[in-house]
Amino acid sequence: MLKLRKKKKIFSEIYDKINLSSELRSIFYQKKFLNFFSSVLKTDQIYLNGFMMRFDFPNDERNSLQWHQDSPYYMQTYPKFNAGVCWIPVTNNSKKNGTLQFIMKSNKKFIKSKLSLKNNLSTSQYIMPVTKKEEKNLSNLSQKFGDASFLHMNLKHRSGINDSTKVRITIACRFHCMKNFNIGKEIYFHNKKEIRDKDKYIIKKNNPIYIVYY
């Protein structure tokens, strides 16, 4: 996988297709997850989106996430954010391989922040400041394969630094209460610029696509 990532275009296409896999997404539709979030969010009307499989490479700077909340990315339940994130490790994740770092009890309010993007290969981010006092409450989300963690949408967190020689792999999904729900759009874009610029809403046969959620 380390060698494959050097072939940026090929790896990017593989990554996009993996994140569209119905088999991987179906993990989060298990009754145990739906029942848990129904209980926590106090509703039987649950909306799922924001599935992702993350590959965090050793000493990665291109896609490492800075301090942020998930809430600016997923505004379906704004302003109360009656929603949560399910975070599942595919590898054993620890501070050594750059597991998610978070600030304890930092989920009390939504913080407005601006979207930033270095280049087309970097991950777009809503970066926010963290005080020295907050950093004293920093914790590492240590997980083993088979674990599952549940995070509030407003929890401040970031990617740790992967000092190991292996790729850290995680899957995640967002669960939203559909009461007082903000309806958005699910828009499909071609990954071929010439088609995307011509008509970004038309899906042509045999052309790979990726999904952006609003």
ABEGO torsion letter per residue (X at the ends): XAAAAABAAAAAAAAAAAAABAAAAAAAABAAAAAAAAAAAGBABBBBBGBBBBBBBBGBAAABBBBBBAAAABAAAOAAGBBBBBBBBABBBBAAAGBBBBBBGAAABBBBBBBBBABAABBBBBBBBBBAAAAAABBBBBBBBGBBBBBBAABBBBBBBBABABBBBBBBBBBBBABGBBBBBBBBBBABAAAAAABAABBBBGBBBBBBBX
